[in-house]
Amino acid sequence: MPLEPIVKETHFTSAEDMLAALRLSHERWTVRESDPMRQTFAFRGHGDDTWALSPSVFRPRPPPWTTIVDLEAETNTARGELALLKRFLRHADRHGLEIVEDQQELRDAHALTRAAESPNFPDRFILSPLALAQHYGVPTRLLDWSWNPLVAAYFAARHAAAPPGPAAPQRLAIWALDTDLLQDIAADHQEKQKGDVPRFAIVTAPQAAIPNLRAQVGLFTLDRAPTPTPLDAAVKGVLASLGSSSWSHRFPVFEKLTLASENAGRLLRLLGAEGVSAASIYPGYDGVVKGIDETKYWR
């Protein structure tokens, strides 16, 4: 099955045109006339359009995360991921920080070890703590998205304006995901496979308890497959097993909007005028300082 019907790519030549296309009022994001207030598309920004839709736990990691995962994940990737989560939760609790949806199972090392062996990993009681850890930099198998396309554009522009590696990216990208379609595909696949839980899931966590998640209007996708695969490739594989004919009238599953990276500074300036900057993305004084500092990239 060709990838083209599943991922629709649109390339922009100006930051202004991209910003106009990203507004939720744009016709491309209106999919349900019966309920116009219900949003189905989620968005994710990449500073380099060659980056894959892969969760952080499956990407190269700097110390100490690499050491912890490698020691624990020789035979079970989930065990390594839970080692990170346990360390994060233990240190947060010792310093008096609230653990979202805290319960005794999270404090039981044996329960967490059993959870790593579950074919349905991660279990529901782990999802919100994973979301908390993910939003503060702990690698997990949750993939960040936002209901706000301008938040996704911020991350794409910010990373393209100051790339983390020595090579400058050619283009930045904003991915859009039809969350309803993904969940329907997952339900069909679950029924065919007679599974206990769907392979793909949309994960949300209490925003009131996670300031960064609230500020970024965040949500997550989860792929429960034991072998890491970029999300678009994973969906393509599942659709191939189901047969695309029953879903093709609802394609694409993803949209990918790209812009030359030389326009990243201009996009950052336009987003700042819309009130989207580090000061709004990262609540608190640190975010304000970051917001002032990043104006050096404005064009």
N, C-alpha and C positions, 0 to 999 in steps of 0.2 A: 504494500500500500504506500503511495507517495506521501511524503510529509506535508506537501503544500496545502491540502485541504484542512489539515489539523492546525497548522500554524500559518497565519496570514501575516506577511511582513509589509510594512509601509515605511518608506524612507523619506525623511524630511530634510529640507535644505536650510531652514531657518528655525531659530528657537521660538519665534513668534508663532509660526505655523504649527509647530509641535504642541505648544502650550494651548493653542486654540482647540486642537484635536483631542487633547487630554481632558478638557472640561467635562464634567459629568452631564452637563446639559447638551453635549454633542450627541447627534442622532445615533452614532455608532454604539453608544452604551445603553440606549433605550431598547429593552428587549421584551418587556411585558406591558402591553397597553392596559391590561386589566388592573394592574397594580403599579402605577408609575413611581410610587415612593419606595418600592422594593428594589434594592440594588443587587445585582448578581455578579458583576465583574469586580475582581480584585486585581491589584497592581503591584508590580515589583520592579525596582530600578537596578540596572547594572551599569557600572562605569565603563565596562568594556563589552561590546555586543557579542564577543566570542565566549564569554563566561557561560557555563552551563547552569541549568536550574537544579543545582545539587545542594543538599543541606550541608551545614558547616562541619558536622562530624565526619563527613566523607571527603572533606577537602584537606590539603596539607595544613598542618597546624604547628605553631611555634611552641617551644617549651613554656610551661610545664605540661600543657595539654597533650602533646605528643607522647611523652613518657608514660603518663597515666593510661592513656588509651592503649598504647602498644603492650604494656604489661598485662592489662586486663582482657584485651581483645584477641589474644592469640587464637582462640577457638570460638569466640562468641563476641561479635561486634556490640551487641546489646549490653554485654557485661561491662565492656569498656565505657560505653556511654553512661551507664548507671554509676560507674565509679566516679565519673565527673560530677554527676548530679548529687551523689551522696556527699562528696567533699564540699560542694557548694552549699547544700542545705545545712550541713553540720556547722560550717563556719558562720553562715548567716544567722542560724539559731543561737549560737554561742555569743554573738554580738547583739542579740536582742532585736533582730530584724524579723519582720513578719513573713511567714511562709504562706503563700496563697493556697487556700483549700487544704490547710494542714490537717493531718490525721495520724493516728498511731501507726498505720501501715508504713508511712514514710519514715518513721523512726525505728522501724524494725529491719535490721540488716538482713535477716533471713527472708523476710517478705520481699525485699527488693531483689535479693539474689534469685528467688523463685520467679519473680517477674521477668528477669532477664532470660529465663529459660522458656517463657511462654511463647507459643507460636503466634499469639496475637499481640506481641510486644509492639508498642508500649500499652499497658493497661490504662483504663480510663483514670484511675486515681493518680497516675503519674503525669498526665497531660498538662495540667495547669502549672505544677512545679517545673516541668520542662519548659513551658512557655516563659515563666519567670526567669529561669536560668539563661535561656536563649537571648532574652532581651538585655541581659547584662554581660553578654560575651562568652558564655559557656557553650561549646560546640554541642549541638543536638541534631537529631534527624528531622526536626521541624524546620520548614522553610518559610521565612517571613514574607508576608504580603501586607498590603494596606488597602482599605476601602477607599482611600483618598489618592487619586492618581497624581496629585501634586506632591505628595509625600514621596511616592516612588520616583518622580522626576527629580526631587531634591537629592536623593541618594545617588541616582545615576549621574547627575551633573557634578555633585561634590566629589565623587570618586574619579570622574573623568578629568576634573580640573586639577586634582592633585593625586595622580595615580600612585598606588602603593609600591609598584615595582619600577624597575629602570626603564621599561619599554612603555611608551605612551600609546594608549589605545587609539584606534582609528575612528571608532564610532561608539557612542553610548546607546543604551537600549532601555526601553520601558516595556515590560511584559504585561499583558492583560490576560486574565484567566476567567473563563465562564464557569463560575463555581457550581451553578445548578447543573450544567452539562457534565462536569467532572463527577459530581455525586451520582447522577443518573447512570453514567457509564460504570461507576464503581458498584452500584447496586445490581446492575445487570450482570457484571462479572462475578459478583459474590454469589448470585443465584445460580449461575452456570457452574461455578466451582464448588458450590454447596459449602461455602466458608462460614465461619462463625461471625466474622466481622469483615467489612469491606476493605479491599486493599488500599484504596485512596480515601482520605477523609479531610474535611474542613474542620480545623480545630480553632476554637475560640477560648479565651480565658477571661476571668473577671477584670475588666479594665480599671475598675476603681482601686484594685489592689496592686496594679502594676503601672506606675506613672508613665514610663516610656511607651508602654503598649497603648495607653489612653491617648497620649499626645500624638502617636503615629497612626491611630485608628487601625490597630494591627489585628491580624489573624494569621493563620498558618495552614499550610498543606502538610499532610502526612502520607508517606508511602510506606506501607508495612513490609514490603518485599525485603528479604534478608540480604539480597545482593544490590548494592547501590547502583542506581541508574538515574540519569537526569530525568526530571518529571515529564518533559515533553516526549522523550524517547520511551519512557515507561507507558505513558498513555497510548502512544502509537502501537506498542507491542500488545497491549490489552485489546485495543480496537481491532488489531489484526486477528486476534483469537476469537473475537465476537463476530466479526464481519461488519464492515463499515456501512452497509446499505441502510441499516435501520437508524443510523446516526448522521449520515452525510447531510441531510437537510438542515441540521442544526450546527454544522461546522461554520467557523473554526472553533476549536476548543481554546486556542491561544491566539492573541494578536501580539506582534512584536513591532514596536515603533522605534526607529533608530534615527540618530542625528550625528553628524560629524562632530568629533570631540572638540574641535576648535571653537564650537559654539557653546561649550559647557559653561564658560564664564558668563556669557550673555543669558543663558537659561537660568543660572543662579541669581543674576540680578533681577530678572523678571519674576522669579519665584519669591524673592525677597520683597518685591513690591506687592505681592499677593499675601504677604504675611507668613510665608513658609521659609524658614531658615533654621539654622541650628538652635536658635533661641526658642522656636516653637516645637522642634523635633525632640530636644532634650530638655525637659522641664528643670528649672532651677538656675542658679547663678552661673554654673559652669556652661550651660547652654547659651546664656547671654554673652559670655566672653567668647565662646566659639563663634557665635553669630557675628560679633564684631570683627573677629580675626579673619573670617572667611570672606569678608568684603574685599580682601586683597585679590581674590580671584574674579571679582566682578568685571565684566566688560561691557 
